[in-house]
């Protein structure tokens, strides 16, 4: 059996509808800061702004040419400091997240030259917390009651991974 070909590629307008469906799926949306269902016009406006920001990288993760996830890398400070976020498609097979994460780290540290990648997870998102730690991220803190969802305040767990830490683990 051939090894699957996995890669990241830039998101293009043809991906817009697919990414919107993924993002609005309950299994994804419940872990986002913005938890309302996003309308197509709102999603389209977001996508139209992205190419104008050279510090933002919208990417699609593929296995054998099949789109299976979305990643957003956003340089937020001088010296190559970036935030990242993303998700596997709701219908992606179990275990897709790990290669998606590994491909993202490879891209961030070797292709776009980041020094540090930062991530955040709502404190109740145990899968995301375990995921970050499994990729080598360090938990850097917890922002207590940082997010309000309209009914409840939630903590936000902050993570960071330095390029040299990733290289030592790779």
C-alpha positions in Angstrom: 0.0 0.0 0.0 1.4 3.4 -1.0 2.1 6.0 1.6 -0.5 8.8 1.4 0.8 12.1 0.0 0.0 14.8 2.5 0.6 18.5 1.9 -0.5 22.1 2.7 -1.5 24.4 0.0 -2.9 28.0 -0.1 -6.6 28.3 0.3 -8.3 29.5 -2.9 -11.8 30.8 -3.6 -12.9 27.4 -4.7 -12.4 26.2 -1.1 -14.6 28.9 0.4 -17.8 26.9 0.5 -16.2 23.8 1.8 -14.3 25.6 4.6 -17.6 27.4 5.6 -19.4 24.1 5.9 -16.6 22.7 8.0 -16.4 25.8 10.2 -20.2 25.9 10.8 -20.4 22.2 11.7 -21.3 21.8 15.4 -18.3 19.7 16.1 -16.0 22.5 15.0 -18.1 25.6 15.9 -18.5 24.7 19.6 -14.8 25.1 20.2 -14.4 28.5 18.4 -14.4 31.9 20.0 -17.1 33.0 17.6 -19.8 30.3 17.9 -22.6 31.6 15.8 -23.2 30.1 12.3 -21.3 32.2 9.9 -23.2 33.4 6.8 -21.7 33.1 3.3 -21.4 36.9 2.9 -19.5 37.2 6.3 -17.2 34.3 5.3 -16.6 35.8 1.8 -15.7 39.2 3.3 -13.2 37.5 5.7 -11.6 35.6 2.7 -11.4 38.8 0.6 -9.5 40.6 3.3 -7.0 37.8 3.9 -4.8 38.2 0.7 -4.3 41.8 1.5 -2.6 40.9 4.8 0.9 39.5 4.0 1.1 38.3 7.6 -1.8 35.9 7.2 -1.5 32.4 5.7 -4.7 30.5 5.0 -4.0 26.9 4.1 -5.7 23.7 3.2 -4.4 20.4 4.4 -4.8 17.6 1.8 -4.2 13.8 1.7 -3.8 12.4 -1.8 -5.4 15.6 -3.2 -8.5 15.4 -0.9 -9.0 18.5 1.3 -9.2 17.4 5.0 -8.5 20.5 7.0 -8.0 24.2 7.4 -5.1 26.2 9.0 -4.7 29.9 9.7 -1.2 31.1 10.5 -1.0 34.8 11.4 2.2 36.7 12.1 1.4 38.9 15.1 4.8 40.4 16.1 8.2 41.2 14.7 10.8 38.5 14.8 8.6 35.8 13.5 6.0 35.4 16.2 2.7 33.9 14.9 -0.6 32.5 16.1 -2.1 29.5 14.6 -5.5 27.8 14.6 -7.2 25.2 12.4 -9.3 22.1 12.3 -9.7 18.9 10.5 -12.8 18.5 8.4 -15.7 17.0 10.5 -15.8 14.0 8.2 -12.0 13.4 8.1 -10.9 10.1 9.4 -9.8 9.8 13.0 -6.1 10.7 13.3 -6.1 13.4 10.6 -5.2 16.1 13.1 -1.8 14.8 13.9 -0.4 15.0 10.3 -2.3 18.3 9.8 -0.4 19.6 12.9 2.9 18.2 11.8 2.5 19.7 8.3 1.6 23.0 9.8 4.7 23.1 12.1 6.9 22.1 9.1 5.4 24.9 7.0 5.5 27.6 9.8 9.1 26.9 10.8 10.8 26.0 7.4 8.7 27.6 4.7 7.7 31.0 6.3 10.5 31.2 8.8 8.6 31.6 12.1 10.5 31.8 15.3 7.5 30.9 17.6 4.1 29.6 17.0 1.4 30.3 19.6 -1.9 28.6 20.0 -4.9 28.9 22.3 -7.7 26.6 23.3 -10.8 27.1 25.3 -10.2 25.4 28.6 -13.1 22.9 28.1 -11.5 21.8 24.8 -9.5 18.9 26.2 -8.7 17.4 22.8 -7.1 20.6 21.6 -5.1 20.9 24.8 -3.8 17.3 24.5 -3.2 17.9 20.7 -1.0 21.0 21.4 1.0 19.2 24.0 1.4 16.1 21.8 2.9 18.3 19.1 5.5 19.6 21.5 3.9 22.9 22.5 4.4 24.2 26.1 1.5 25.4 28.1 2.4 29.1 28.8 -0.5 30.1 30.9 -4.2 30.3 31.4 -6.3 33.4 30.8 -9.0 33.0 33.4 -12.6 33.7 32.4 -11.2 35.3 29.2 -14.1 34.4 26.8 -17.8 35.0 27.3 -20.1 33.0 25.1 -23.2 34.9 26.0 -23.9 32.8 29.0 -20.7 31.6 30.6 -17.1 32.8 31.0 -14.4 30.3 29.9 -10.7 30.2 30.5 -8.3 30.2 27.6 -5.2 27.9 27.7 -2.2 29.5 25.9 0.6 27.5 24.2 3.9 28.2 22.5 6.4 26.3 20.5 9.8 27.7 19.5 11.4 26.7 16.2 14.5 25.3 18.0 12.2 23.1 20.2 10.4 21.8 17.1 13.8 21.1 15.3 15.1 19.2 18.4 12.0 17.0 18.4 11.9 16.5 14.6 
